[in-house]
């Protein structure tokens, strides 16, 4: 199958592309730098696009049977200034709309668009168990996720099956939140953040990739799917699991006031709580390789 992928150099995108290529699929990467277009060393092909300007190499998309849209500015990469919050929003909304419109206008549109979203869609939910039927939140990330998902409507109107994987925290030592936390824990400098009672809905990188491919392949699935392990964990539980896996103490809790001083508004997400479960994914028959915290942490290491 010929599959277009945006965000193909990120943590999830890189792993997904490796998995697709290993199984013999043809991968078309969408890249923003024209100098990087053309055949790639791994056997994929790169075509140009400018998501903020609505530009895509439509000829390069010809024959694409599926698309996975993962591109967007990293939520935790920088402090949330007004300008960076605007970048977070625009990179997701404009990028999704640009791709959805381009796919819809192809002579032969693809059968499916898997367009990324996040558990931030639900806002801060405390210790309540949240599934796909739960309402949207009203904070910054919830508003971004609402616009992000809505931006794929041109593809839906063209008859393309659209799936929104709402991903939680991807556990991996190679990048993302895990890539920042694990080195500290290896040095014995890890500890809970804030009270530690907040729920973090996590997923192993392997399960994330498997779930994305599951959603690509299942013609009967559309709409929102939570990509999180079946057993959400508190920050204190994750801290303990990391300590056990690395054989290190976790003696240094970081008070909420310090997090707010260092991270600004981003601290709301760090100490906030998302107890999200993947009900629709489980109902569809997906099986997690790492359904619990200890196995997910071991896989990440």
Secondary structure, DSSP 8 states (H G I E B T S, - for coil): -EEEEESTTSHHHHHHHHHHHHTT-EEEEEES-GGG-EE-TTS-EEEEEETTTTEE-HHHHTT--EEEE-----TTSS---HHHHHHHHHHHHHHHHHHHHHHHTSTT--SEEEE-EEGGGG---TTS-B-TTS----SHHHHHHHHHHHTTHHHHHTT-EEEEEEE-EEE-TTSHHHHHHHHHHHTT----BTTS-SEE-EEEHHHHHHHHHHHHH-TT--EEEEES-SS-EEHHHHHHHHHHHHT------B-HHHHHHHHGGGHHHHH----B--HHHHHTT---SS-SHHHHHHHH-
